[in-house]
Every structure is written in structure tokens, then in C-alpha cells.
């Protein structure tokens, strides 16, 4: 078994066996753990009662977190003309068309975390499906990343928009901020994400929808959250 650090063990010892914590209590607990030399991300995992093998039970969406993620997201925009200018002025890190697609194809260039495209550019972006798709970078109109309003899309993503998607095991993983955030900001971010996921419940999902929740820092153990208390709050 892998050996954990002294800091990790100290954090783990603060957890009561099999206890389910309230969301606010869990956040307060991890905020009190010994700090690392870097500002850890705070992550959340939501185990849902869905079978993602069935298309009518897929849970996917995007939300702008109230207090952002604390991360600087590098954004690539495929656009031309006025839309290229609009994206640049909104703060996009890279803006272009065929020349950027060629750079991705020929050089394996992937120095970005989000891709946005105008609808007319999807014929170009579509050629990159085998590269962008497996990495979750393919623009999608349902997520607001295929749009004419590229300025707004860039601004939202820079402000802390996160995409969520249930994986093959029925779990959604997402970042809700940095450990340096005030506890109330982490709570607001987590609550907003959970609320969005609850509202996205597929009609085909039967039984318990929100089965398990855990929160953790990058280097820390998971804290099990009581789903029933979160559902009531949401």
C-alpha cells in the first residue's frame, strides 16, 4: 500500500469512521487541515443513481460558480472576422481558425483547457474530434461552447464556468475552488454545483439519485457528505 504523508495522516485522523458530515461542516474540517506548500484545489465527487450507458440517463451541463474556481483557464477560440476581435477583447488566450487546427493536428499542440467556436467554424473543429473529444475539449452547443456570443462565453469561462459530466461509473468530478477560499465561498460554489446537478436529474433515473458525495483537497483524504442534508438545502 502507498505510504501517505504526515500531513495526510493528520487530516485522516480528524475524520470519524463512517461518519457523514454536513457540507458546511466538511468544508470547515478540510479548511483546518495542515496547509501544503501550494494552494490545493478543493474537489467534489457526486455518485449518482444513473446508468450513463443509456443516453436518457446522461447527466451533463455547465455552470458559472458564484466565486469562480481560482484557476486561470486558458481558452482557445475558433472564430473569424468580427468574432475573432470579440473573442480577443474578451480575454481569450488564443484565437484563430484553420492555422490553429493545423497546429493541433501537426504539432500535437494542446496548451489550453477550454475550446469555444462559432457555429460556422465547426467544420474546421470537427476534424479535431479524435484529438479534442477524448480530452473533453470538443465544443458543444449544450455547454455554451458553440456560440455566436463568443465574448460572453469567454467571459463566463474566465469567471469560473465549470463543465460537469457523469463518467462511466455514474460519478461527476468537479473542482469547487481553492483551499485558500473562505469557507462560505467554497460552500456557495459546492451548493450551486449540487443544485445544478439535482435540477439536471434525468426523467429515466429511478430510485435514489444523489447516492454519495465526498469532498477533498488535492493532497487530502475524502470527507463523506450526507446527501440527504444537501438535497434538503438545495
C-alpha positions in Angstrom: 0.0 0.0 0.0 1.2 3.5 -0.7 2.6 5.5 2.2 0.9 8.7 3.0 2.5 11.9 4.2 2.4 13.0 7.8 0.1 15.9 6.7 -2.3 13.4 5.1 -2.4 11.1 8.1 -3.1 14.1 10.4 -6.0 15.0 8.2 -7.3 11.5 8.1 -7.1 11.1 11.9 -9.5 14.1 12.2 -12.3 12.1 10.4 -14.7 9.9 12.3 -15.1 6.4 10.9 -18.2 6.1 8.6 -19.5 9.5 9.7 -21.5 11.5 7.2 -20.8 15.2 7.6 -22.9 18.2 6.7 -21.5 20.1 3.7 -20.6 23.2 5.7 -19.0 21.0 8.5 -17.0 19.1 6.0 -15.6 22.2 4.4 -14.8 23.7 7.8 -12.9 20.5 8.6 -10.7 20.5 5.5 -10.0 24.2 6.0 -8.5 23.3 9.3 -6.1 20.7 8.0 -2.3 21.5 7.8 -1.5 23.5 4.7 0.7 22.4 1.8 3.3 24.5 0.1 0.9 25.2 -2.7 -2.8 26.3 -2.9 -4.6 23.0 -3.3 -7.8 22.6 -5.3 -10.9 21.6 -3.4 -12.8 18.9 -5.4 -16.2 17.3 -5.1 -17.4 13.9 -6.3 -21.1 13.1 -6.8 -22.1 9.5 -7.1 -25.5 9.4 -9.0 -28.1 6.8 -9.4 -27.9 6.8 -13.2 -26.6 4.3 -15.8 -24.7 6.5 -18.2 -24.6 3.7 -20.8 -28.2 4.8 -21.6 -28.4 8.1 -23.3 -31.6 9.1 -21.5 -29.7 8.9 -18.2 -26.7 11.0 -19.2 -26.1 14.0 -16.8 -24.1 16.8 -18.4 -24.0 20.6 -18.2 -22.1 23.7 -17.2 -22.4 26.3 -14.5 -20.6 29.5 -13.6 -19.6 29.1 -10.0 -20.5 32.1 -7.8 -16.9 32.6 -6.7 -15.0 31.0 -9.6 -12.5 28.2 -9.4 -9.4 30.1 -8.6 -7.8 28.7 -11.7 -6.6 30.7 -14.8 -8.3 28.8 -17.6 -6.5 29.1 -21.0 -9.1 29.5 -23.7 -8.8 28.7 -27.4 -11.5 30.3 -29.7 -12.1 29.3 -33.3 -13.5 32.4 -35.0 -13.0 34.8 -37.8 -13.6 38.4 -38.6 -15.5 40.4 -36.0 -16.0 37.4 -33.8 -12.2 36.9 -33.7 -11.9 40.5 -32.4 -14.7 40.0 -30.0 -13.0 36.9 -28.5 -9.7 38.6 -28.2 -11.2 41.6 -26.5 -13.0 39.3 -24.0 -9.7 37.8 -22.9 -9.3 34.7 -25.0 -5.7 33.3 -24.9 -5.7 32.0 -28.4 -7.9 33.0 -31.3 -7.8 31.8 -34.9 -9.1 29.3 -37.5 -7.5 26.8 -39.8 -4.0 27.7 -38.7 -4.7 26.7 -35.1 -6.4 23.5 -36.2 -3.3 22.6 -38.3 -1.1 23.3 -35.3 -3.1 20.9 -33.2 -3.1 18.2 -35.8 0.5 18.5 -36.9 2.3 19.5 -33.7 0.1 18.0 -31.1 -0.4 21.5 -29.6 -2.7 21.4 -26.6 -1.8 24.3 -24.4 -5.4 25.2 -23.5 -8.1 24.0 -21.1 -11.3 25.1 -23.0 -12.3 25.4 -26.6 -15.0 27.7 -27.9 -16.1 28.0 -31.5 -18.6 29.9 -33.6 -21.1 27.7 -35.5 -19.5 28.4 -38.9 -16.1 27.1 -37.6 -17.4 23.7 -36.6 -16.5 22.2 -40.0 -12.9 23.0 -39.1 -13.1 22.0 -35.5 -14.9 18.7 -36.4 -11.7 17.4 -37.9 -10.1 17.6 -34.5 -12.7 15.3 -32.9 -10.2 12.4 -32.3 -7.8 14.8 -30.5 -10.2 17.0 -28.6 -13.0 14.5 -27.9 -11.2 12.1 -25.6 -9.8 15.1 -23.6 -13.3 16.6 -23.1 -12.3 19.7 -25.1 -14.7 19.4 -28.0 -17.0 22.4 -28.2 -20.7 21.6 -27.6 -23.7 23.9 -28.1 -25.4 22.4 -25.0 -22.5 23.6 -22.9 -22.4 27.1 -24.5 -19.1 26.5 -26.2 -20.5 26.6 -29.7 -22.0 30.0 -29.9 -22.1 33.3 -31.8 -21.8 35.1 -28.5 -18.1 34.3 -28.1 -17.4 37.3 -25.9 -19.8 36.2 -23.3 -18.6 32.6 -23.5 -15.0 33.7 -22.9 -16.0 35.9 -20.0 -18.0 33.2 -18.3 -15.3 30.7 -18.6 -12.7 33.1 -17.3 -15.0 33.9 -14.4 -15.2 30.3 -13.3 -17.5 28.3 -15.5 -17.2 24.5 -14.9 -18.5 21.7 -17.1 -19.7 18.6 -15.4 -20.4 15.2 -16.9 -21.2 11.8 -15.3 -18.5 9.2 -16.0 -18.9 5.6 -16.9 -19.2 4.8 -13.2 -22.0 7.3 -12.6 -19.8 9.8 -10.9 -19.4 13.5 -11.5 -16.0 15.0 -10.5 -15.5 18.8 -10.3 -13.4 21.5 -8.8 -15.2 23.9 -6.5 -12.4 26.3 -5.7 -9.1 26.6 -3.9 -8.3 25.8 -0.3 -7.4 29.5 0.3 -11.0 30.4 -0.4 -13.1 31.4 2.5 -15.3 28.6 3.8 -18.5 30.4 2.8 -17.3 30.8 -0.8 -16.5 27.1 -1.1 -19.9 26.3 0.4 -21.6 28.6 -2.1 -19.7 27.0 -5.0 -20.4 23.5 -3.9 -24.1 24.2 -3.3 -24.5 25.8 -6.7 -23.0 22.8 -8.4 -25.0 20.3 -6.5 -28.2 22.3 -7.2 -27.4 22.3 -10.9 -26.9 18.5 -10.9 -30.1 17.9 -9.0 -32.0 20.0 -11.5 -30.4 18.1 -14.3 -31.8 14.7 -13.0 -33.0 12.7 -16.0 -36.6 11.5 -16.0 -35.3 8.0 -16.6 -33.4 8.0 -13.3 -35.3 5.9 -10.8 -34.7 5.4 -7.1 -32.1 7.4 -5.2 -30.5 10.0 -7.4 -27.8 11.6 -5.2 -26.3 8.5 -3.7 -22.9 9.6 -2.3 -21.0 12.9 -2.0 -17.4 13.4 -1.0 -15.1 16.5 -0.9 -11.4 16.5 -0.7 -8.3 18.7 -1.3 -5.6 17.8 -3.8 -3.4 16.0 -1.3 -6.0 15.2 1.4 -8.4 12.3 2.2 -12.1 12.4 1.1 -14.8 13.6 3.5 -18.1 11.8 3.1 -21.0 14.3 3.0 -24.6 13.4 4.0 -26.6 13.6 0.7 -29.9 14.0 2.4 -28.9 17.2 4.1 -27.5 18.6 0.9 -30.7 17.7 -1.1 -32.8 19.5 1.6 -30.6 22.6 1.4 -30.7 22.6 -2.4 
